[in-house]
Every structure is written in C-alpha cells, then in structure tokens.
Amino acid sequence: MKKNNIIIIGGGAAGTAAAHTLSQKGYTVTILEKNDRLGGRIHSITTDDAIFEVGAGFVSDFYTNTLKLIKSTGLEKYLQTRKSYSALVRNGTLHPLLSKSAIFGTSILSNRAKLQFARELFKITAIWNKIDPLHMWKMYPYDKQSISQAFIKKNEQELLEYFIQPALDGYFYWSAKNISEAMLMIIFKTLLTRQHTYILKCGLQRIPEKAAEGSHLLLAHEVTQVQKISKNEYEVTVKSNKSTKKLRANGIICATTATIVPKIIKGLNKKQLAFFASVHYSTTAVAAKTFNPKITPQNYNIAYPRKERTTIGAITIVSDIMKDEIKKTTLVKLYASGASGKKLCIETDDKIDATLSKAAFLSNKVFDMSANPTFRYIQRWNEALPEFNTGHFHRLHAFMSDEIESENDNITFAGDYIGGPFIEGAFTSGVNAALRLNQRLHLQ
C-alpha cells in the first residue's frame, strides 16, 4: 500500500477542511461520514422557495481560512452581506438595539449596568492584542473562573442576566455558570471588530461539499473502531447499512465530536482519555418555518433573558435567502435555550414547535407568525456546540504543546472543541490537523 492513504473520520467543517488540505498535497483521501450528508452542524435546507440554515447561520469577515476556500472554489459569487437588527426583552417589553453601541442608549439596562459594561470593555482593551479568536489556546492565562463567578463577585447580576446570558443563549445555548471568562473576552472582541456577516445564497453546506471535492466520499458509513496494526498502518472498522467492512490507511484524522473519540480509537492513554472526557456540549432544538408575507419584514434577532423566558433563547427573522428575486420568503427560526434544549430534543416535532411558538411572545412586534407557514422543519442538536468551560483553555494549551497527540501515532484530531465554537474554528482546526499529519508522515 502506498504511504499516502489517509482516512478522515467525520465530514463536517473540520473533516472536509482537512481533506481539502491533504488532497492539495497529493494524498489519497477518504472521508467517512455517518450521516447521509456532509456538513455536520452546517445544515442547509432547500424548499421550493428558499435555502435556509438550521445549523450554523453565517460566516464573518474574520473567517480567514473559510473565506479563502470560498474564494478559491467559486463560491464567492454567492456571498451576500447580511444586515440584521437586534432586540432584547425585559419586563415584557421589546428593546431594539440598532447598532453595536446601542446598548448605551437603550433602556434595557440601568445606568449602573451600562457603566459596568463600559468597564468590561475597557478591561478587554488592556489585553486587546492578546485576544486571538483563531488561536483560542492563547487565552489560557485568563481562564481562571466562570462568567457567572466573575460577575457575581463584582455585583453585576443585571448586566449578566439581561445582556450577557441572552447573548450566550442566543448564539451558543450556553449557561454563564459553565463558560470561562476567557471565552467572554473572545466573544466581546469578535462582536466589536466584526464589520460584516455573510450568508451563501446557495447554502452554507456548499462549503464542506466543495472542500470534499477531490476526496473519496462514503456517506452513511459509521466508524466503530480504529486500531493500529503496524507502525504506519491503521485498520478502520466501518458499519454501513447492515454490513461491516474494514479499511486501511497510513494516517487518520479524527474530526468527530470529542465524545466519539474514546469510543472508536483503541489504546488512548490516560491523559488523552481525560482530555476528551472533559469536553461537554450544549443542546438545543430549532423550529424553522417559512412564510410568504405581503410585506417583507426586516431581518431581526430577538434574544430572551432567562428571567423572561427559560424555554426560548432566541428568534431570528430573515428575508434575504430567496432562491430567486421574485418570491418573497421569510424564514423564522425559534431556538430553544440551553436550559430547555435537552428536554425539548426528546419531544415530538409538533411539541417542539408548539412550545417554542408559545414562548415567543413579543415576536409579533417584528413579524406576525399567526398565518400558516409554507414549510416547517424541526432540527434537534443533541451536541450543538462545545462548552468552553473553566479549565478548557488550559487543556487547549496542553494540546497545542503536544501533550495530547502522540508523536508515535499518525492520528491527529480536529473539531470546534479545539479551534473554536464557530465555522472558522472547526475549519481551521481541520487545516492544522492535516498539516500536523503531513509533517509526521514526511519525517518517517
């Protein structure tokens, strides 16, 4: 067998980015994906009227590697800038936030809370150059306590409950009790520096699909075991339908969620087992519905503090994803909060829709959802996004210091739990995993 045969486990952003990188270097790459589609938590749904996202919803201007692929594969012509308004709910009232600085002009926070927010921003500017969203592990010196611990100590519960926690629920389905303060610093910097967000009119799922071109692709193939059989050869057991087969490769990139790694890779040491066991994921359910309104509403994001509603975390209303420019399609997505995600994921589609729709009070101020939708899709994300909890940045520092991957094995790991909880984080981790594997193979 040639010494350039690589198997990639997982066809999400991380796995396909790794495949693209290795294919360009001349390797023979096979992607094994347990689902019947590529993309992982990038999931584009196509209807007669629209293409819309029920997973990751956009790309941003700091997505260096993702945008590089988009431009090199001809997808750039489908990029469309998304402009959205935001709003928060407090005391049964919708408070619009029309710009990044609008928090200082809105009545949703008291003057004391606004002053506290200004202090938080000033604290971030003091370490501005050290905050790098594309190198998460560098934040380990600031990984000392959770967000809740940091704000409760400073008696800043109002800022926490009515601004920070809604943002965490709306984007990541996280609880401030679990997430490191270092992660909040990264989020603040990305929000302050982000100039544009984009969608792909052809669907974000085209990104992993384009990245996978040039690789052998086996969908609906679930890996059950990876075993080393010689110094430079691995045997991968794969289940497909009712059959089982064994494949061989010189190198492996495991681009699954962290919880899957110990289940399929045999012979992990104690430090590796502890690393993967430490990663936990948030859970959410999404009810997505399309409408054909007479008047097209503006794009809007509504966040719900848990003191107002514990069931729903956020609503997005978008009208910029039509497949043609004639039909006016509006998509409404209702996201369960991290507090209710696990409970809702085991419910029926109708129950999820009814529960989230009932909790979405005040949304009629932006868009009337009383009409029958033209299409409905329910998405359950049992492992939505990795939680960057207290201590995880220290574990990432250990990972980047070569304390987790073994130099004696041609196995590297990729995923958003390494690179960051967004498309670019997963994509970049896949590129880096491919480069590490390439280096090991060249040294042998």
Salt bridges, closest charged atoms under 4 A:
ASP49 OD1 - LYS327 NZ 3.38
GLU120 OE1 - LYS123 NZ 3.36
GLU120 OE2 - LYS154 NZ 2.77
ASP132 OD2 - HIS135 ND1 2.65
GLU158 OE2 - ARG90 NH1 2.79
GLU161 OE1 - LYS307 NZ 3.47
ASP169 OD2 - ARG306 NE 2.62
GLU181 OE2 - LYS123 NZ 2.98
GLU209 OE1 - ARG206 NH1 3.01
GLU213 OE2 - LYS210 NZ 3.80
GLU233 OE2 - ARG248 NH1 3.49
GLU235 OE2 - ARG248 NH2 3.71
ASP320 OD2 - ARG82 NE 3.12
GLU325 OE2 - LYS201 NZ 2.65
ASP349 OD1 - ARG380 NH2 2.65
ASP350 OD1 - ARG376 NH2 2.97
ASP353 OD1 - LYS289 NZ 3.03
ASP353 OD2 - ARG376 NH1 3.15
GLU403 OE1 - LYS271 NZ 2.92
GLU405 OE2 - ARG436 NH2 2.79
GLU405 OE1 - ARG440 NH2 2.74
ASP409 OD1 - LYS228 NZ 2.92
ASP416 OD2 - ARG41 NH2 2.48
